[in-house]
Amino acid sequence: MLNQPWLKPVMECSLVSGALPWTFWILTIAGMIAVLAFLIRGGNRRQVIVTLIATVVSGGLGYLLTWLCSDVFVVFGVEMGAKVIRAVAIGFAALALLICGVVFLRKWKRVVASVAVVVALFATCIHVDAIYEEFPTVGSLFGYTGYSKLSASKLHKSTMSVKEWKKLAAEGKKPTTPKEGRIYNISIPATESGFKVRDAMVYLPPAALSANPPKLPVMELMAGQPGSPGRFFQASHIKGMLDEYASKHDGLAPIVISPDQNGSNSNNSLCADTSQGKAETYLTRDVVDWVKENLPVSNQRWAIGGFSQGGTCATQLGPRHPKQYSLIMAVGGELQPTSGSVEHMVSEYFNGNQSAYDSQIPANAIKEHAPSDQVMILGSGALDHQSLTNLETNAQAGIQAGMTVVKIKVPDTAHDWHAVQAVLKPTIDRFADMSGLGKMTKTFNEYESVEVLP
């Protein structure tokens, strides 16, 4: 139903910029002004004073409650950041003012205030979403991606190396390619793992879409939990980065695969082989085998990365499979896979085997597979204090194991996709350099919105 052509403009309407969010905020402000004007013109000074006091008190209460949930009790497992706390406080204040209008006004004026309450609630939700950019479009709320299924006609085996492709490009003889890469929906069977998964997503750069593609490197990137493969592509904006890279490198860019590491929004597989399913086998065997069999990829080691729980997965799996992955990227990752208490996970996932769980902790995995020549890029929003602490712990483990470690703080961001976007761009350039697609021409410090930590 959601894939109907006539619904496409609605599904692709932005929730984080453009007309829709601005419309909600303009209507909210207009509603607040109208309610205040109605109350003032009504001449009841007491009602006006009560409304103003309620507005201020509610804003303060909203700030306090959100701060407690975020920074003190850490209800959602991560700090929400100052921007979100302020956004919720503003929303509480607006709702309080409008609710007073519903209580004090009569007839059609009460109807105006009631409608404005609903609008203000949506405006607040959209404001918070714009900070995280978790749901960038209307369609993303319903799992709509708009990506078509990858058909056999789009699959072409590699016929040359990247070096040969570059030689043809220099001579003006490279195969014809589209101007942009494309994202497709794919089904990757869980042949060895038997793990129940949703469809994966894959980005094929222009060179991969030619009739005679070169052998390209691969990045395996994962969203958080809750999340989905489609969420990663929609929220990270990675397609634009890859297309820009390809436009400057004769259509060359990494192939990016975003598999489903959890099976559903509500499940956390811990990215491990457990009694709940063999997620590690799926991600490191089934996905890898399918990509090698069906896509024009090189024999070079891959990059693996992700955001939040997906970043934790990357710092687990990357060190545990050093022959498969040369680069590890994690933004907002945790110190350990987490789904309830450690006691719960050991009991329910690992059948009481504490050492099996301990081996999945990133710092332990790094130590157990040292020394390592891998590159590890760890990122965090500057306002995401817990993730910054996690970053330092995992970075120290990587340094001790001989890894090349890059620590990135993204100013004015928290545990959100804006931090991911900032870290992704230099990561793509670094991996492309390592893979022979093109030289990295800037240091990490020279990238926009990036601060490299010592």
MOVEN-V584135 format. One record per residue. RES is the residue in one small letter. PHI is phi in whole degrees, 0 to 359 (none if undefined). NEAR is the number of other C-alpha atoms within 10 Angstrom. D_FIRST is the distance of its C-alpha to the first C-alpha in Angstrom with 2 decimals. Layout:
# MOVEN-V584135
RES|PHI|NEAR|D_FIRST + RES|PHI|NEAR|D_FIRST
This chain:
# MOVEN-V584135
m|none|5|0.00 + l|291|15|3.82 + n|270|14|5.43 + q|297|9|5.77 + p|305|11|9.57 + w|290|9|10.34 + l|271|12|8.73 + k|305|15|10.79 + p|301|11|14.02 + v|290|13|12.90 + m|298|22|11.49 + e|266|16|14.74 + c|292|17|17.02 + s|287|19|19.86 + l|263|24|20.79 + v|247|22|24.15 + s|202|15|25.67 + g|87|10|25.63 + a|292|11|25.01 + l|297|15|22.70 + p|297|19|25.03 + w|296|16|28.07 + t|299|12|26.89 + f|297|21|26.58 + w|288|18|30.00 + i|296|14|31.68 + l|294|16|30.50 + t|296|27|31.70 + i|297|15|35.07 + a|298|12|35.40 + g|297|24|34.76 + m|295|23|37.37 + i|297|14|39.89 + a|297|18|39.36 + v|297|27|39.88 + l|299|19|43.01 + a|297|12|44.31 + f|299|17|43.84 + l|293|22|45.71 + i|295|14|48.49 + r|292|11|48.99 + g|290|13|49.13 + g|82|10|52.30 + n|267|11|51.75 + r|298|12|52.88 + r|300|9|52.21 + q|298|19|48.49 + v|296|23|48.23 + i|295|13|50.06 + v|300|12|47.98 + t|297|22|44.76 + l|294|16|46.06 + i|296|15|47.31 + a|299|20|44.04 + t|296|23|42.17 + v|293|18|44.51 + v|297|16|44.72 + s|295|21|40.95 + g|299|23|40.47 + g|295|18|43.16 + l|295|16|41.74 + g|299|21|38.28 + y|296|22|39.98 + l|297|16|42.09 + l|297|14|39.37 + t|293|24|37.06 + w|298|22|40.07 + l|298|15|41.04 + c|296|17|37.60 + s|278|20|37.42 + d|260|20|40.99 + v|261|11|42.95 + f|266|12|40.85 + v|45|15|38.13 + v|302|13|35.60 + f|264|10|32.65 + g|86|13|34.77 + v|219|20|35.17 + e|284|25|36.75 + m|278|26|34.39 + g|93|24|36.81 + a|297|18|38.72 + k|297|17|36.02 + v|293|23|33.63 + i|301|23|36.56 + r|294|19|37.48 + a|298|21|33.96 + v|294|24|33.73 + a|299|25|37.27 + i|297|21|36.45 + g|297|25|33.42 + f|301|24|35.68 + a|296|23|38.26 + a|298|25|35.93 + l|295|26|34.46 + a|298|23|38.01 + l|300|27|39.20 + l|289|29|36.39 + i|294|21|36.73 + c|300|23|40.43 + g|298|29|39.48 + v|298|21|37.53 + v|288|12|40.65 + f|269|19|43.33 + l|274|19|41.92 + r|228|12|41.69 + k|55|8|39.78 + w|293|9|37.47 + k|292|16|38.53 + r|294|20|37.18 + v|297|14|33.81 + v|302|19|33.83 + a|296|27|34.69 + s|296|19|32.00 + v|297|15|29.22 + a|296|27|30.82 + v|299|23|30.69 + v|297|14|26.89 + v|298|20|26.72 + a|295|25|29.31 + l|296|17|27.46 + f|296|16|24.36 + a|299|23|26.84 + t|294|24|28.55 + c|298|15|25.45 + i|294|24|24.48 + h|298|25|28.14 + v|296|20|28.22 + d|297|17|25.01 + a|296|21|26.60 + i|289|20|29.60 + y|281|23|27.78 + e|58|20|24.98 + e|287|23|22.96 + f|241|22|19.69 + p|285|23|20.20 + t|227|21|17.00 + v|301|18|14.62 + g|299|22|11.83 + s|296|21|14.40 + l|293|14|14.48 + f|247|11|11.12 + g|80|16|11.85 + y|283|17|10.06 + t|243|24|12.69 + g|80|19|11.85 + y|274|15|14.33 + s|275|13|14.42 + k|288|13|15.92 + l|285|16|19.70 + s|267|10|21.01 + a|300|8|24.57 + s|293|7|25.53 + k|269|13|25.23 + l|267|17|27.52 + h|228|17|31.19 + k|285|17|34.08 + s|293|20|36.57 + t|239|14|39.61 + m|204|15|41.54 + s|274|15|42.26 + v|298|21|41.43 + k|299|13|45.13 + e|293|14|45.05 + w|299|23|41.97 + k|297|19|43.83 + k|296|13|46.88 + l|296|14|45.01 + a|297|15|43.46 + a|296|11|46.98 + e|269|9|48.17 + g|73|9|45.31 + k|239|11|44.16 + k|293|19|40.98 + p|302|16|38.04 + t|293|14|35.57 + t|226|18|32.65 + p|291|13|29.74 + k|287|13|30.50 + e|232|18|27.87 + g|283|24|26.48 + r|223|18|22.85 + i|255|21|20.59 + y|232|19|18.78 + n|268|20|16.80 + i|224|19|19.18 + s|255|15|19.88 + i|253|20|23.47 + p|294|17|24.94 + a|272|19|27.14 + t|301|14|29.97 + e|267|11|32.86 + s|275|18|31.44 + g|69|14|29.11 + f|285|24|27.21 + k|278|16|23.67 + v|227|18|21.49 + r|271|18|18.08 + d|298|17|17.61 + a|267|20|20.10 + m|235|29|20.06 + v|223|24|22.86 + y|257|24|24.45 + l|250|28|26.57 + p|290|29|29.20 + p|309|24|30.38 + a|298|31|33.18 + a|289|30|30.93 + l|267|22|28.98 + s|282|19|32.23 + a|290|17|33.47 + n|229|19|36.26 + p|284|28|35.06 + p|276|26|37.49 + k|275|26|37.40 + l|252|27|35.65 + p|285|25|35.79 + v|232|30|32.89 + m|245|24|31.74 + e|252|23|29.84 + l|234|28|28.34 + m|233|31|26.59 + a|282|28|24.98 + g|271|24|26.34 + q|225|18|25.45 + p|288|14|23.11 + g|175|24|21.23 + s|200|25|19.40 + p|303|24|20.03 + g|295|26|17.45 + r|300|23|19.25 + f|300|24|22.46 + f|293|22|21.61 + q|290|18|19.98 + a|273|21|22.80 + s|276|23|25.76 + h|61|16|25.48 + i|292|19|27.07 + k|301|19|25.70 + g|299|12|27.83 + m|296|18|30.83 + l|291|25|30.54 + d|297|22|30.09 + e|296|15|33.12 + y|297|22|35.08 + a|298|21|34.25 + s|296|17|35.33 + k|259|11|38.73 + h|226|16|39.13 + d|58|18|38.56 + g|85|29|34.87 + l|273|29|35.68 + a|193|32|33.82 + p|295|27|32.89 + i|283|25|29.86 + v|241|24|27.80 + i|246|25|25.95 + s|243|28|24.10 + p|274|27|23.84 + d|266|28|22.62 + q|269|33|25.90 + n|239|26|24.82 + g|94|19|22.11 + s|196|16|20.26 + n|295|12|20.48 + s|273|10|23.07 + n|267|14|25.24 + n|237|20|28.14 + s|283|26|29.47 + l|66|27|32.49 + c|54|24|31.88 + a|227|26|34.59 + d|275|19|35.27 + t|226|19|35.59 + s|293|12|35.34 + q|269|15|31.70 + g|139|20|30.81 + k|265|21|32.18 + a|291|27|30.33 + e|297|22|33.33 + t|297|20|33.58 + y|297|28|29.92 + l|288|23|30.20 + t|256|18|33.66 + r|237|17|33.71 + d|298|20|30.41 + v|296|23|28.78 + v|299|18|32.08 + d|297|14|32.72 + w|295|15|29.32 + v|297|17|29.69 + k|296|14|33.26 + e|282|11|32.43 + n|246|13|29.55 + l|244|20|30.03 + p|281|25|33.07 + v|241|22|34.62 + s|274|18|38.22 + n|269|11|40.26 + q|290|16|40.74 + r|294|18|39.86 + w|273|25|36.49 + a|255|28|35.67 + i|228|28|33.79 + g|198|30|32.60 + g|175|26|30.28 + f|245|30|29.97 + s|59|25|31.08 + q|299|29|30.48 + g|295|31|29.48 + g|290|26|32.84 + t|299|30|34.63 + c|303|33|33.18 + a|297|30|34.52 + t|282|33|37.98 + q|278|27|38.01 + l|284|26|36.89 + g|304|28|38.51 + p|296|29|42.04 + r|286|23|41.57 + h|228|13|40.65 + p|295|19|42.96 + k|284|12|43.10 + q|264|19|39.35 + y|237|24|38.97 + s|259|22|41.34 + l|227|27|39.61 + i|238|29|38.06 + m|234|29|36.21 + a|222|29|35.36 + v|242|33|34.46 + g|67|31|34.82 + g|283|31|35.57 + e|260|28|37.29 + l|282|20|40.65 + q|200|22|39.24 + p|299|25|36.05 + t|223|17|35.31 + s|210|13|33.56 + g|88|8|35.97 + s|287|9|39.71 + v|299|15|41.48 + e|301|11|42.96 + h|297|14|39.56 + m|295|20|38.23 + v|300|18|41.43 + s|287|15|41.30 + e|276|14|37.63 + y|262|21|36.68 + f|243|18|40.06 + n|51|14|41.81 + g|83|14|44.52 + n|271|13|45.33 + q|298|14|46.04 + s|294|10|46.98 + a|294|16|43.68 + y|292|21|41.91 + d|301|16|44.54 + s|291|18|44.01 + q|270|24|40.45 + i|291|21|41.76 + p|311|28|41.56 + a|299|22|45.21 + n|290|18|46.36 + a|298|21|44.26 + i|297|29|45.74 + k|295|18|49.25 + e|292|13|48.97 + h|247|13|48.01 + a|280|19|50.51 + p|285|14|51.88 + s|224|18|48.82 + d|259|14|48.43 + q|287|23|44.81 + v|261|22|43.71 + m|236|28|42.00 + i|250|24|40.40 + l|246|28|39.82 + g|232|32|38.30 + s|201|32|37.86 + g|293|28|37.36 + a|298|20|40.79 + l|268|21|39.76 + d|264|24|38.37 + h|296|19|41.80 + q|294|21|40.92 + s|293|26|39.14 + l|296|23|42.18 + t|295|14|44.39 + n|300|18|42.24 + l|303|24|42.37 + e|296|16|46.16 + t|296|15|46.48 + n|292|24|44.34 + a|297|22|45.99 + q|298|13|49.41 + a|297|19|48.51 + g|295|28|47.32 + i|298|16|50.48 + q|296|15|52.68 + a|274|19|50.94 + g|92|16|51.72 + m|289|21|48.25 + t|273|16|47.82 + v|247|19|46.16 + v|241|19|44.70 + k|251|21|44.00 + i|237|26|41.90 + k|250|26|41.59 + v|253|23|39.17 + p|301|16|40.74 + d|62|15|38.98 + t|229|24|36.00 + a|236|28|35.36 + h|274|26|32.95 + d|216|26|30.19 + w|286|26|28.40 + h|296|24|30.96 + a|295|28|33.52 + v|299|27|31.41 + q|301|18|31.06 + a|293|25|34.83 + v|282|29|35.73 + l|297|23|33.38 + k|300|18|35.06 + p|293|22|38.55 + t|295|22|37.20 + i|300|20|35.55 + d|297|23|38.83 + r|295|21|40.90 + f|293|25|38.95 + a|297|23|38.95 + d|296|14|42.69 + m|299|18|43.20 + s|265|22|41.29 + g|86|12|43.27 + l|281|23|40.64 + g|179|17|42.67 + k|287|14|45.15 + m|282|16|44.21 + t|264|10|46.15 + k|231|11|45.95 + t|278|10|46.83 + f|301|20|44.27 + n|295|13|46.10 + e|273|12|45.53 + y|278|14|41.74 + e|294|12|40.31 + s|61|17|39.62 + v|230|21|41.17 + e|235|19|44.31 + v|278|15|45.80 + l|274|11|47.60 + p|289|6|51.01
